[in-house]
């Protein structure tokens, strides 16, 4: 069965500090992986996606993620946090079926 | 232009009532979805439609009935509303649901509160 685990329901960083949001997945077939961001009272917006090819994926707003098959991980990073990055972040996977499975989400807090 | 739009944005209703949420996408996508987000932000798929045909029904109570009059619309009707139905409901669409790398585009959500 496919699953997504996000480590840490809440992450707090200072403005300008490194952001690291962790995501591990379980899949019996090669997965396609996504990171979405949800701002308060909004829908989800795609940050980046991994399909095939380069394992380091760059997304919007300076975020990037690295697919590591050996570790079954797809962690999201940003070198320098900005106040506007405060939001809920969801890791998700799709294995070719008609549904995307989401992790439980990680709330990112950014301190001034 | 809003890609995936749902109405209403907020819905407050009493237990036992019947209500509908409408969703429309103007992206020309083949696949549409309903997701439920609970108070802990957990997102769970409810239904998936591809070209107006039901593909996935994730053991949702039959009080929930989706209807897709055409591939641009997927409405959600809920009968006999219960307190536990209170949540945010998201409509989404993707170009081709069975294709691996296709991402979903989400509506703004409908916050349903049952009192």
Boltz contact constraints between the chains, C-beta under 6 A:
constraints:
  - contact:
      token1: [A, 32]
      token2: [B, 100]
      max_distance: 6.0
  - contact:
      token1: [A, 32]
      token2: [B, 101]
      max_distance: 6.0
  - contact:
      token1: [A, 34]
      token2: [B, 103]
      max_distance: 6.0
  - contact:
      token1: [A, 43]
      token2: [B, 90]
      max_distance: 6.0
  - contact:
      token1: [A, 43]
      token2: [B, 106]
      max_distance: 6.0
  - contact:
      token1: [A, 43]
      token2: [B, 107]
      max_distance: 6.0
  - contact:
      token1: [A, 43]
      token2: [B, 108]
      max_distance: 6.0
  - contact:
      token1: [A, 43]
      token2: [B, 109]
      max_distance: 6.0
  - contact:
      token1: [A, 44]
      token2: [B, 106]
      max_distance: 6.0
  - contact:
      token1: [A, 46]
      token2: [B, 103]
      max_distance: 6.0
  - contact:
      token1: [A, 49]
      token2: [B, 103]
      max_distance: 6.0
  - contact:
      token1: [A, 51]
      token2: [B, 101]
      max_distance: 6.0
  - contact:
      token1: [A, 88]
      token2: [B, 41]
      max_distance: 6.0
  - contact:
      token1: [A, 96]
      token2: [B, 100]
      max_distance: 6.0
  - contact:
      token1: [A, 98]
      token2: [B, 48]
      max_distance: 6.0
  - contact:
      token1: [A, 98]
      token2: [B, 55]
      max_distance: 6.0
  - contact:
      token1: [A, 98]
      token2: [B, 56]
      max_distance: 6.0
  - contact:
      token1: [A, 98]
      token2: [B, 97]
      max_distance: 6.0
  - contact:
      token1: [A, 98]
      token2: [B, 98]
      max_distance: 6.0
  - contact:
      token1: [A, 99]
      token2: [B, 45]
      max_distance: 6.0
  - contact:
      token1: [A, 99]
      token2: [B, 48]
      max_distance: 6.0
  - contact:
      token1: [A, 99]
      token2: [B, 56]
      max_distance: 6.0
  - contact:
      token1: [A, 100]
      token2: [B, 104]
      max_distance: 6.0
  - contact:
      token1: [A, 102]
      token2: [B, 43]
      max_distance: 6.0
  - contact:
      token1: [A, 104]
      token2: [B, 42]
      max_distance: 6.0
  - contact:
      token1: [A, 105]
      token2: [B, 41]
      max_distance: 6.0
